[in-house]
Amino acid sequence: MTKEIIAKAKERFEHSHQSLSREFAAIRAGRANASLLDRVSVEYYGAPTPLNQLASITIPEARVLLITPFDKSILKDIERAINESDLGINPANDGSVIRLVIPALTEETRKDLAKEVKKVAENAKIAIRNIRRDAMDEAKKAEKAKEITEDELKTLEKDIQKVTDDAVKHIDGMTASKEKELLEV
């Protein structure tokens, strides 16, 4: 019973870490990264379709994304979707491919993005604390139902706190490396 509670909490922590990684990937750092386009959807035959399913995305240079659609007729739709997205980058359409030139970040933009990273990381920590609370509640219910003893409950609470601390340390490490990436010129 105790191992199940901890295993479930660890699994949920891992999901939080993966979610944070995806969020961090979407924050641009002044260099080309195909995951910047993960949230861009293109209207294709009446259905919103993720851009990465309609085109190949390559990085020919450090600050350039090259989007080559599998179907050339949707070039204008891709361009419109990028313009309507929150990327803030103007696409250059040459008739067969779209180029996105990622602008260099100013010092002020870097600091704003670093604040955004901290905010996203804090939300992830809140999620981790909520998972810990759920695991603690589950442990207390098990003790009330006489599935575990009071001593086992105390040990389990310590173990839950330890895996929670490890999860928070992991988030801190991810945050520090993303901030370093953003603030490096």
The 8 nearest C-alpha neighbors of each residue, nearest first, counted from 0:
[[1, 3, 2, 4, 146, 147, 141, 138],
 [2, 0, 4, 3, 155, 5, 138, 147],
 [1, 3, 5, 0, 4, 6, 7, 155],
 [4, 2, 6, 0, 1, 5, 7, 8],
 [5, 3, 7, 1, 2, 6, 134, 8],
 [4, 6, 8, 2, 7, 3, 9, 159],
 [7, 5, 3, 9, 8, 4, 2, 10],
 [6, 8, 10, 4, 5, 9, 3, 11],
 [7, 9, 5, 11, 10, 6, 12, 4],
 [10, 8, 12, 6, 11, 7, 5, 13],
 [9, 11, 13, 7, 12, 8, 6, 14],
 [10, 12, 14, 8, 13, 9, 7, 15],
 [13, 11, 9, 15, 10, 14, 8, 127],
 [12, 14, 16, 10, 11, 15, 9, 17],
 [15, 13, 11, 17, 12, 16, 18, 10],
 [14, 16, 12, 18, 13, 17, 19, 11],
 [15, 17, 13, 19, 18, 14, 20, 12],
 [18, 16, 20, 14, 19, 15, 13, 21],
 [17, 19, 15, 21, 20, 16, 14, 22],
 [20, 18, 22, 16, 21, 17, 23, 15],
 [21, 19, 17, 23, 18, 22, 24, 16],
 [20, 22, 24, 18, 19, 23, 17, 25],
 [21, 23, 19, 25, 20, 24, 18, 26],
 [22, 24, 20, 26, 25, 21, 19, 116],
 [25, 23, 21, 22, 26, 34, 20, 35],
 [24, 26, 35, 22, 23, 27, 34, 21],
 [27, 25, 23, 24, 28, 22, 35, 112],
 [28, 26, 29, 25, 35, 30, 24, 32],
 [27, 29, 181, 30, 26, 180, 104, 109],
 [30, 28, 103, 104, 27, 101, 102, 31],
 [31, 29, 62, 28, 61, 101, 32, 27],
 [30, 32, 62, 63, 61, 64, 101, 58],
 [31, 33, 34, 35, 30, 64, 58, 27],
 [32, 34, 35, 36, 56, 31, 64, 57],
 [33, 35, 37, 36, 32, 24, 25, 21],
 [36, 34, 25, 33, 37, 32, 27, 24],
 [35, 37, 34, 39, 38, 33, 50, 51],
 [38, 36, 34, 39, 35, 51, 49, 50],
 [37, 39, 36, 40, 49, 35, 25, 50],
 [40, 38, 36, 37, 50, 49, 84, 81],
 [41, 39, 49, 48, 50, 47, 38, 80],
 [40, 42, 48, 47, 80, 77, 43, 50],
 [41, 43, 47, 46, 45, 48, 44, 40],
 [44, 42, 46, 45, 41, 47, 48, 73],
 [45, 43, 46, 42, 47, 48, 41, 73],
 [44, 46, 43, 42, 47, 48, 41, 76],
 [45, 47, 43, 42, 44, 48, 41, 40],
 [48, 46, 42, 41, 40, 43, 49, 45],
 [47, 49, 40, 41, 46, 42, 43, 50],
 [50, 48, 40, 51, 52, 39, 41, 47],
 [49, 51, 53, 52, 40, 39, 41, 48],
 [50, 52, 54, 49, 53, 55, 37, 56],
 [53, 51, 50, 49, 54, 48, 55, 69],
 [54, 52, 50, 51, 68, 69, 49, 55],
 [55, 53, 68, 69, 67, 51, 52, 66],
 [54, 56, 67, 66, 68, 51, 57, 53],
 [55, 57, 66, 65, 54, 33, 67, 64],
 [58, 56, 65, 64, 59, 55, 66, 33],
 [57, 59, 64, 60, 63, 65, 31, 61],
 [58, 60, 57, 63, 64, 65, 61, 62],
 [61, 59, 63, 58, 62, 64, 31, 57],
 [60, 62, 31, 30, 63, 58, 59, 64],
 [61, 63, 31, 30, 101, 60, 100, 64],
 [64, 62, 100, 60, 31, 99, 58, 61],
 [65, 63, 58, 99, 98, 57, 31, 66],
 [66, 64, 98, 57, 56, 97, 58, 67],
 [65, 67, 56, 97, 96, 55, 54, 68],
 [66, 68, 96, 55, 54, 65, 56, 69],
 [69, 67, 54, 70, 71, 53, 55, 66],
 [68, 70, 54, 53, 71, 67, 55, 73],
 [69, 71, 68, 72, 73, 53, 74, 54],
 [72, 70, 73, 74, 68, 69, 95, 67],
 [73, 71, 70, 74, 75, 76, 68, 69],
 [74, 72, 76, 71, 75, 70, 77, 68],
 [73, 75, 77, 76, 71, 72, 78, 68],
 [74, 76, 78, 77, 73, 79, 72, 92],
 [77, 75, 79, 73, 78, 74, 80, 41],
 [78, 76, 80, 74, 79, 75, 41, 73],
 [77, 79, 75, 81, 76, 80, 74, 82],
 [80, 78, 76, 82, 77, 81, 75, 83],
 [81, 79, 77, 83, 82, 78, 41, 84],
 [82, 80, 84, 78, 83, 79, 77, 39],
 [81, 83, 79, 80, 84, 78, 89, 90],
 [84, 82, 80, 81, 79, 85, 86, 78],
 [85, 83, 81, 86, 82, 80, 39, 87],
 [84, 86, 87, 83, 82, 81, 88, 39],
 [87, 85, 88, 84, 81, 82, 35, 36],
 [86, 88, 85, 89, 84, 82, 81, 83],
 [89, 87, 86, 90, 99, 101, 100, 82],
 [90, 88, 82, 91, 87, 99, 81, 100],
 [89, 91, 99, 98, 97, 78, 92, 88],
 [90, 92, 98, 97, 99, 93, 89, 78],
 [93, 91, 97, 94, 96, 90, 98, 95],
 [92, 94, 95, 96, 97, 91, 98, 74],
 [95, 93, 92, 96, 74, 97, 71, 75],
 [94, 96, 93, 71, 67, 97, 92, 74],
 [97, 95, 67, 66, 93, 92, 94, 98],
 [98, 96, 92, 66, 91, 65, 90, 93],
 [97, 99, 65, 91, 64, 90, 66, 100],
 [98, 100, 90, 64, 63, 101, 91, 65],
 [99, 101, 63, 62, 102, 98, 64, 88],
 [100, 102, 62, 63, 29, 99, 30, 31],
 [103, 101, 100, 29, 104, 62, 88, 30],
 [102, 104, 29, 101, 105, 30, 62, 28],
 [105, 103, 29, 108, 109, 102, 106, 28],
 [104, 106, 108, 107, 109, 103, 110, 102],
 [105, 107, 109, 108, 110, 104, 182, 184],
 [106, 108, 110, 105, 109, 111, 104, 112],
 [109, 107, 111, 105, 110, 106, 104, 112],
 [108, 110, 106, 112, 107, 111, 182, 181],
 [109, 111, 113, 107, 112, 108, 114, 106],
 [112, 110, 108, 114, 113, 109, 107, 115],
 [111, 113, 115, 109, 114, 110, 108, 116],
 [112, 114, 110, 116, 115, 111, 178, 109],
 [115, 113, 117, 111, 112, 116, 118, 110],
 [114, 116, 112, 118, 113, 117, 119, 111],
 [117, 115, 113, 119, 114, 118, 120, 112],
 [116, 118, 120, 114, 115, 119, 121, 113],
 [117, 119, 115, 121, 120, 116, 114, 122],
 [118, 120, 122, 116, 121, 117, 115, 123],
 [121, 119, 123, 117, 122, 118, 116, 124],
 [122, 120, 124, 118, 123, 119, 117, 125],
 [123, 121, 125, 119, 120, 124, 126, 118],
 [122, 124, 120, 126, 121, 125, 127, 119],
 [125, 123, 127, 121, 126, 122, 128, 120],
 [126, 124, 122, 128, 127, 123, 129, 121],
 [125, 127, 123, 129, 124, 128, 130, 122],
 [128, 126, 124, 130, 125, 129, 131, 12],
 [127, 129, 131, 125, 130, 126, 132, 124],
 [130, 128, 132, 126, 131, 127, 125, 133],
 [129, 131, 133, 127, 128, 132, 134, 126],
 [132, 130, 128, 134, 129, 133, 135, 127],
 [131, 133, 129, 135, 130, 134, 136, 128],
 [134, 132, 130, 136, 131, 135, 137, 129],
 [133, 135, 137, 131, 136, 132, 138, 4],
 [136, 134, 138, 132, 137, 133, 131, 139],
 [137, 135, 133, 139, 138, 134, 132, 140],
 [136, 138, 134, 140, 135, 139, 133, 141],
 [137, 139, 135, 141, 136, 140, 134, 142],
 [140, 138, 142, 136, 141, 137, 143, 135],
 [141, 139, 143, 137, 142, 138, 144, 136],
 [140, 142, 138, 144, 146, 139, 143, 147],
 [141, 143, 147, 145, 139, 140, 144, 146],
 [144, 142, 140, 145, 141, 139, 146, 147],
 [143, 145, 141, 142, 146, 140, 147, 139],
 [146, 144, 142, 143, 147, 141, 148, 140],
 [147, 145, 141, 144, 142, 148, 143, 0],
 [146, 148, 142, 145, 151, 141, 152, 149],
 [149, 147, 151, 150, 142, 152, 145, 146],
 [148, 150, 152, 151, 153, 142, 147, 154],
 [151, 149, 153, 152, 148, 154, 147, 155],
 [150, 152, 154, 148, 149, 153, 155, 147],
 [151, 153, 149, 155, 150, 154, 156, 148],
 [154, 152, 156, 150, 155, 151, 157, 149],
 [155, 153, 151, 157, 156, 152, 158, 150],
 [154, 156, 152, 158, 157, 153, 151, 159],
 [155, 157, 159, 153, 158, 154, 152, 160],
 [156, 158, 160, 154, 155, 159, 161, 153],
 [159, 157, 155, 161, 160, 156, 154, 162],
 [158, 160, 156, 162, 161, 157, 155, 163],
 [161, 159, 163, 157, 158, 162, 164, 156],
 [160, 162, 158, 164, 163, 159, 157, 165],
 [163, 161, 165, 159, 164, 160, 166, 158],
 [164, 162, 160, 166, 161, 165, 159, 167],
 [163, 165, 161, 167, 166, 162, 160, 168],
 [164, 166, 162, 168, 163, 167, 169, 161],
 [167, 165, 163, 169, 164, 168, 162, 170],
 [166, 168, 170, 164, 169, 165, 171, 163],
 [169, 167, 171, 165, 170, 166, 164, 172],
 [168, 170, 166, 172, 167, 171, 165, 173],
 [171, 169, 167, 173, 172, 168, 174, 166],
 [172, 170, 168, 174, 169, 173, 175, 167],
 [173, 171, 169, 175, 170, 174, 168, 176],
 [172, 174, 170, 176, 171, 175, 177, 169],
 [175, 173, 171, 177, 172, 176, 170, 178],
 [176, 174, 178, 172, 177, 173, 179, 171],
 [175, 177, 179, 173, 178, 174, 180, 172],
 [178, 176, 180, 174, 179, 175, 181, 173],
 [179, 177, 181, 175, 180, 176, 113, 182],
 [178, 180, 176, 182, 177, 181, 183, 175],
 [179, 181, 177, 178, 183, 182, 176, 28],
 [182, 180, 178, 28, 179, 183, 109, 177],
 [181, 183, 179, 180, 109, 178, 184, 110],
 [182, 184, 180, 181, 179, 178, 109, 28],
 [183, 182, 181, 104, 180, 106, 103, 29]]
